[in-house]
Amino acid sequence: MQEYIQKLKDFNELVMFQHSIFSLPFIFIAMIVAADGWFGFILLILGTVAAVSARNFAMGVNRYADRDIDEKNPRTQGRPNVDGRLDGGSILIFIGVNALVFIAAAFMINSLAFWLSFPILAILASYSYFKRFSSLAHVVLGISLGLAPIAGVIAVAGEITPWSVILSLGVIFWVAGFDLLYSLQDMEFDKEQGLHSIPSKYGSDVTLKISAFFHMLTVLFWGLFIWCAHLGFFALLAVVVAAAMLAYEHYLVRLDFTKIDRAFFTVNGYLGIIFLFLITLDKVFS
């Protein structure tokens, strides 16, 4: 029994399950707006299962594909995919199980969600290979998480609405922007290994500027989302708070690169939760 518990802990560490917090708030935001309020317990469960299994699939593919890279990087040498705790076969089974769970959840939601589940998995898997040939990997990661709001509105409405696309664009640039900051940690390693990233190609100063520009686009698109979805004061406040938190994130990173983890995990984690809370308030009091 203890062995199985340890395996679960190893898989949890492999995919950093707790970081599902980045994708969950925005799928729920889209569902709340599409339903004009509460969307029901069934969709809550199915939406959560779909989002978590999709992220587990993507992280599993990433860890499997990056085994050769992670074992050379001092920052990642202690990961379960490198230190022998999880072998390649176990990770492949984990990937396959989560893919099937995601497809099954999509099937139970509606037909459009089911048919789109296959290209979504392909997009999620592609991120892991982009850095081998393109510096656009940061944007591909953004697209991977940016699919969450569109998935949310499909779950509720069975269609893709204009405001959900705008919300997704904001998420794409939000994620790409903070991934640029996170990638600063591996700038020198990426150069040595011939891996493609904006920090390794253009340096830290340019990376900081591009990240700031991406986050300005994030605030712009989220503001357009509020307008297009006809939301009110609390939703507008969500955008203002998000802008302040993103500014603080950049302040932390520019102040000291050792604070990148704090900026990446803590600030962005709270941003999604606060955004969801304020959108919920907006629907409650509208």
Protein Blocks (a to p, Z undefined) as FASTA:
>chain_A
ZZmmmmmmmmmmmnommlmmmmmmmmmmmmmmmnopaebjklmmmmmmmmmmmmmmmmmm
mmmmmmmmmmmmmklmmpmklnopacfklmmmmmmmmmmmmmmmmmmmmmmlmmmmmmmm
mmmmmmmmmmmmpcklmmmmmmmmmmmmmmmmmmmnopacfklmmmmmmmmmmmmmmmmm
mmmmmmmmmmmnopacfklmnojmlmmmmmmmmmmmmmmmmmmmmmmnopafklmmmmmm
mmmmmmmmmmmmmmomklmmmmmmmmmmmmmmmmmmmmmmmmmmZZ
